[in-house]
Amino acid sequence: MHCCANIVFSTGIAPAVLGLLIDAGFDFRVILVGMLAFIIFGWLLAQRPIAASQLSQ
């Protein structure tokens, strides 16, 4: 259950962080590149557990 709480917290805090970055004057393209970097990093982190689960089947 601890993991689910982190997911709920992160989806709740994301709009506030995005608003703060826009208010601080960050270019929206810079914010998008940062989001893309987080998505790629998360995808890379997920590859090992996905491969391990496919090998065990």
C-alpha positions as CSV (number, residue, x, y, z in Angstrom):
1,M,0.0,0.0,0.0
2,H,2.9,2.4,0.6
3,C,3.6,2.5,-3.2
4,C,0.0,3.5,-4.0
5,A,0.2,6.4,-1.6
6,N,3.3,7.7,-3.4
7,I,1.6,7.4,-6.8
8,V,-1.4,9.4,-5.5
9,F,0.8,12.0,-3.9
10,S,2.9,12.4,-7.1
11,T,-0.1,12.8,-9.3
12,G,-1.6,15.3,-6.9
13,I,1.5,17.4,-6.6
14,A,2.4,17.5,-10.3
15,P,-0.1,20.3,-11.3
16,A,1.2,22.5,-8.5
17,V,4.8,22.0,-9.5
18,L,4.0,22.7,-13.1
19,G,2.2,25.9,-12.1
20,L,5.1,27.0,-10.0
21,L,7.5,26.4,-12.9
22,I,5.4,28.4,-15.3
23,D,5.0,31.2,-12.8
24,A,8.8,31.2,-12.3
25,G,9.2,32.0,-16.0
26,F,10.5,28.6,-17.3
27,D,9.9,28.1,-20.9
28,F,7.2,25.5,-21.5
29,R,9.5,23.6,-23.9
30,V,12.1,23.3,-21.1
31,I,9.4,21.8,-18.9
32,L,8.4,19.4,-21.6
33,V,11.9,18.2,-22.1
34,G,12.2,17.6,-18.4
35,M,9.0,15.6,-18.4
36,L,10.2,13.6,-21.3
37,A,13.5,12.9,-19.5
38,F,11.5,11.6,-16.5
39,I,9.4,9.4,-18.7
40,I,12.5,7.9,-20.4
41,F,14.2,7.4,-17.0
42,G,11.1,5.6,-15.6
43,W,10.8,3.4,-18.7
44,L,14.5,2.4,-18.4
45,L,14.0,1.6,-14.7
46,A,11.0,-0.6,-15.6
47,Q,12.8,-2.7,-18.1
48,R,14.6,-5.0,-15.6
49,P,11.5,-6.0,-13.7
50,I,9.5,-6.5,-16.9
51,A,12.2,-8.8,-18.3
52,A,12.4,-10.7,-15.0
53,S,8.7,-11.3,-14.9
54,Q,8.7,-12.5,-18.5
55,L,11.5,-15.0,-17.8
56,S,9.7,-16.4,-14.8
57,Q,6.6,-17.2,-16.8
